[in-house]
Amino acid sequence: MNGQEDELFGQLAALSVHDVDDWRKHKTRQRSHKVLARQRRLAGLGRTWSRYLEPALVGSLTLVYLAWALQQVYLLKV
């Protein structure tokens, strides 16, 4: 570090600390935990979607398209 950085860190160390009161700290913590719990719950839904529902939907649509294509081929031969 150079002298300028040492001076800056010294000035920063001299600043007083202004913390929030306990009530606000508690409310912020509660809100944060609520948001994190919601994200975990949504992550579980996303995992279910990508692991089970999306492949089932894509497979079903593929079968429907295949059935339609085979029907069109059959109608061309008739």
N, CA and C of each residue as an Amber inpcrd file, in Angstrom:
protein
   234
   0.8370000  -1.1820000   0.0000000   0.0000000   0.0000000   0.0000000
   0.8790000   1.2420000   0.0000000   0.3470000   2.2630000  -0.5790000
   1.1000000   3.5100000  -0.5840000   0.5710000   4.4350000   0.5180000
   1.1720000   5.5720000   0.6590000   0.8040000   6.5040000   1.7240000
  -0.6090000   7.0280000   1.5890000  -1.0560000   7.1990000   0.3390000
  -2.4040000   7.7320000   0.1100000  -3.4620000   6.7360000   0.5980000
  -3.2490000   5.4550000   0.3350000  -4.1970000   4.4390000   0.7860000
  -4.1900000   4.3250000   2.3060000  -3.0040000   4.4260000   2.9210000
  -2.9240000   4.3860000   4.3780000  -3.7030000   5.5320000   4.9900000
  -3.5960000   6.7050000   4.3990000  -4.3270000   7.8760000   4.8980000
  -5.8330000   7.6670000   4.7570000  -6.2450000   7.1080000   3.6120000
  -7.6700000   6.8610000   3.3850000  -8.2250000   5.8610000   4.3960000
  -7.4810000   4.7670000   4.6300000  -7.9410000   3.7730000   5.6020000
  -7.9720000   4.3550000   7.0120000  -7.0660000   5.2250000   7.3160000
  -7.0730000   5.9030000   8.6110000  -8.3060000   6.7700000   8.7740000
  -8.6660000   7.4930000   7.7140000  -9.8670000   8.3270000   7.7620000
 -11.1200000   7.4670000   7.8800000 -11.1400000   6.3450000   7.1820000
 -12.2980000   5.4490000   7.2740000 -12.4260000   4.8630000   8.6770000
 -11.3100000   4.5310000   9.3020000 -11.3380000   3.9760000  10.6560000
 -11.8360000   4.9970000  11.6660000 -11.6420000   6.2760000  11.3870000
 -12.0600000   7.3290000  12.3170000 -13.5600000   7.6060000  12.2470000
 -14.2420000   7.0960000  11.2200000 -15.6810000   7.3440000  11.0970000
 -16.4400000   6.6350000  12.2100000 -17.4930000   7.2670000  12.6630000
 -18.3140000   6.6460000  13.7040000 -19.2740000   5.6410000  13.0660000
 -19.7250000   4.7100000  13.8860000 -20.6220000   3.6560000  13.4100000
 -22.0520000   4.0460000  13.7560000 -22.9230000   4.0230000  12.7560000
 -24.3400000   4.2980000  12.9670000 -25.1090000   3.0390000  12.5730000
 -25.4990000   2.2830000  13.5490000 -26.2120000   1.0390000  13.2890000
 -27.7040000   1.2720000  13.4710000 -28.5030000   0.3900000  12.8980000
 -29.9530000   0.5060000  13.0340000 -30.3670000  -0.0350000  14.3970000
 -31.5550000   0.3560000  14.8250000 -32.0330000  -0.1200000  16.1190000
 -32.4100000  -1.6020000  16.0260000 -32.5490000  -2.2250000  17.1860000
 -32.8100000  -3.6740000  17.2300000 -34.1220000  -4.0560000  16.5520000
 -35.1520000  -3.2310000  16.6990000 -36.4550000  -3.5340000  16.0940000
 -36.3280000  -3.6230000  14.5730000 -35.6790000  -2.6190000  13.9840000
 -35.5240000  -2.6010000  12.5200000 -34.6340000  -3.7490000  12.0470000
 -33.6070000  -4.0580000  12.8150000 -32.7210000  -5.1650000  12.4850000
 -33.5000000  -6.4820000  12.4870000 -34.3650000  -6.6490000  13.4800000
 -35.1750000  -7.8630000  13.5850000 -36.1620000  -7.9660000  12.4130000
 -36.8250000  -6.8480000  12.0730000 -37.7840000  -6.8500000  10.9590000
 -37.0900000  -7.1380000   9.6300000 -35.9160000  -6.5600000   9.4180000
 -35.1730000  -6.8000000   8.1800000 -34.7520000  -8.2590000   8.0890000
 -34.3310000  -8.8200000   9.2070000 -33.9320000 -10.2310000   9.2330000
 -35.1230000 -11.1370000   8.9200000 -36.2830000 -10.8260000   9.5000000
 -37.4880000 -11.6190000   9.2270000 -37.8580000 -11.5630000   7.7460000
 -37.8300000 -10.3550000   7.1800000 -38.1600000 -10.2040000   5.7600000
 -37.1820000 -10.9670000   4.8820000 -35.9120000 -10.9020000   5.2260000
 -34.8950000 -11.6050000   4.4470000 -35.1160000 -13.1120000   4.4910000
 -35.4330000 -13.6370000   5.6720000 -35.6850000 -15.0700000   5.7940000
 -36.9380000 -15.4700000   5.0120000 -37.9520000 -14.6100000   4.9990000
 -39.1680000 -14.9000000   4.2500000 -38.8770000 -14.9600000   2.7460000
 -38.0650000 -14.0260000   2.2590000 -37.6990000 -14.0090000   0.8330000
 -36.8740000 -15.2470000   0.4820000 -35.9240000 -15.6110000   1.3340000
 -35.1080000 -16.7940000   1.0700000 -35.9350000 -18.0740000   1.0840000
 -36.8990000 -18.1690000   1.9970000 -37.7660000 -19.3470000   2.0410000
 -38.6030000 -19.4320000   0.7700000 -39.0900000 -18.3010000   0.3010000
 -39.8820000 -18.2790000  -0.9400000 -39.0230000 -18.7160000  -2.1330000
 -37.7840000 -18.2470000  -2.1810000 -36.8880000 -18.6400000  -3.2720000
 -36.5950000 -20.1310000  -3.2300000 -36.4230000 -20.6850000  -2.0240000
 -36.1940000 -22.1310000  -1.9080000 -37.4090000 -22.9070000  -2.3860000
 -38.5950000 -22.4300000  -2.0360000 -39.8230000 -23.1020000  -2.4480000
 -39.9660000 -23.0490000  -3.9680000 -39.6900000 -21.8890000  -4.5580000
 -39.7730000 -21.7600000  -6.0130000 -38.7040000 -22.5900000  -6.7060000
 -37.5410000 -22.7190000  -6.0910000 -36.4810000 -23.5440000  -6.6710000
 -36.9370000 -24.9980000  -6.7160000 -37.6670000 -25.4440000  -5.6910000
 -38.2030000 -26.8070000  -5.6910000 -39.1980000 -27.0040000  -6.8080000
 -40.0460000 -25.9880000  -7.0560000 -40.9980000 -26.0770000  -8.1630000
 -40.2820000 -26.0850000  -9.5050000 -39.2310000 -25.2900000  -9.6160000
 -38.4570000 -25.2670000 -10.8580000 -37.7830000 -26.5970000 -11.1210000
 -37.2990000 -27.2210000 -10.0500000 -36.6640000 -28.5320000 -10.1980000
 -37.6950000 -29.5670000 -10.6380000 -38.8950000 -29.5080000 -10.0680000
 -39.9650000 -30.4280000 -10.4620000 -40.3390000 -30.2020000 -11.9170000
 -40.4330000 -28.9290000 -12.3200000 -40.7740000 -28.6120000 -13.7070000
 -39.7330000 -29.1830000 -14.6620000 -38.4610000 -28.9020000 -14.3900000
 -37.4340000 -29.3190000 -15.3390000 -37.1620000 -30.8180000 -15.2960000
 -37.4530000 -31.4660000 -14.1780000 -37.1500000 -32.8880000 -14.0590000
 -38.3010000 -33.7680000 -14.5460000 -39.5420000 -33.3550000 -14.3460000
 -40.6840000 -34.2310000 -14.6480000 -41.6640000 -33.6300000 -15.6510000
 -42.1280000 -32.4180000 -15.3830000 -43.2120000 -31.8590000 -16.1920000
 -42.7810000 -31.4730000 -17.5970000 -41.6440000 -30.8140000 -17.7290000
 -41.1910000 -30.4040000 -19.0550000 -40.9190000 -31.5910000 -19.9750000
 -40.1980000 -32.6310000 -19.5240000 -40.0110000 -33.7910000 -20.4150000
 -41.3250000 -34.4670000 -20.7920000 -42.2750000 -34.5270000 -19.8590000
 -43.5680000 -35.1370000 -20.1750000 -44.3150000 -34.2990000 -21.2200000
 -44.2690000 -32.9890000 -21.0770000 -44.9380000 -32.1120000 -22.0390000
 -44.2870000 -32.2100000 -23.4180000 -42.9710000 -32.1680000 -23.4620000
 -42.2650000 -32.2560000 -24.7460000 -42.5130000 -33.6140000 -25.3980000
 -42.4680000 -34.6860000 -24.6030000 -42.7320000 -36.0230000 -25.1400000
 -44.1490000 -36.1460000 -25.6790000 -45.1200000 -35.5930000 -24.9640000
 -46.5140000 -35.6500000 -25.4190000 -46.7010000 -34.8900000 -26.7230000
 -46.1290000 -33.6850000 -26.7840000 -46.2580000 -32.9060000 -28.0220000
 -45.5530000 -33.5900000 -29.1890000 -44.4410000 -34.2510000 -28.9160000
 -43.7410000 -34.9870000 -29.9670000 -44.5900000 -36.1360000 -30.4840000
 -45.2420000 -36.8550000 -29.5730000 -46.1160000 -37.9580000 -29.9970000
 -47.3090000 -37.4540000 -30.7960000 -47.8800000 -36.3400000 -30.3930000
 -49.0040000 -35.7660000 -31.1380000 -48.5500000 -35.3730000 -32.5400000
 -47.3890000 -34.7310000 -32.6500000 -46.8820000 -34.3370000 -33.9530000
 -46.5720000 -35.5610000 -34.8180000 -45.9880000 -36.5860000 -34.2180000
 -45.6840000 -37.8100000 -34.9560000 -46.9570000 -38.4720000 -35.4600000
 -47.9890000 -38.5090000 -34.6120000 -49.2650000 -39.0940000 -35.0320000
 -49.8610000 -38.2940000 -36.1810000 -49.7930000 -36.9730000 -36.1050000
 -50.3120000 -36.1300000 -37.1730000 -49.5300000 -36.3750000 -38.4730000
 -48.2040000 -36.4560000 -38.3860000 -47.3820000 -36.6670000 -39.5800000
 -47.6770000 -38.0270000 -40.2080000 -47.8190000 -39.0680000 -39.3800000
 -48.1400000 -40.3940000 -39.9170000 -49.5270000 -40.4100000 -40.5570000
 -50.4590000 -39.6860000 -39.9680000 -51.8090000 -39.5970000 -40.5530000
 -51.7390000 -38.9160000 -41.9230000 -50.9360000 -37.8740000 -42.0520000
 -50.8170000 -37.1820000 -43.3340000 -50.1840000 -38.0990000 -44.3860000
 -49.2020000 -38.8780000 -44.0080000 -48.5740000 -39.8430000 -44.9330000
 -49.5800000 -40.8840000 -45.3320000 -50.3600000 -41.3820000 -44.3870000
 -51.3810000 -42.3880000 -44.6840000 -52.4160000 -41.8260000 -45.6600000
 -52.8350000 -40.5820000 -45.4600000 -53.8210000 -39.9750000 -46.3400000
 -53.2570000 -39.7340000 -47.7520000 -51.9540000 -39.5420000 -47.8850000
 -51.3670000 -39.3850000 -49.2070000 -51.3750000 -40.6890000 -49.9800000
 -51.2540000 -41.8320000 -49.2950000 -51.2230000 -43.1190000 -49.9680000
 -52.6230000 -43.6060000 -50.3410000 -53.6260000 -43.1260000 -49.6500000
 -54.9880000 -43.5990000 -49.9070000 -55.5770000 -42.9910000 -51.1120000
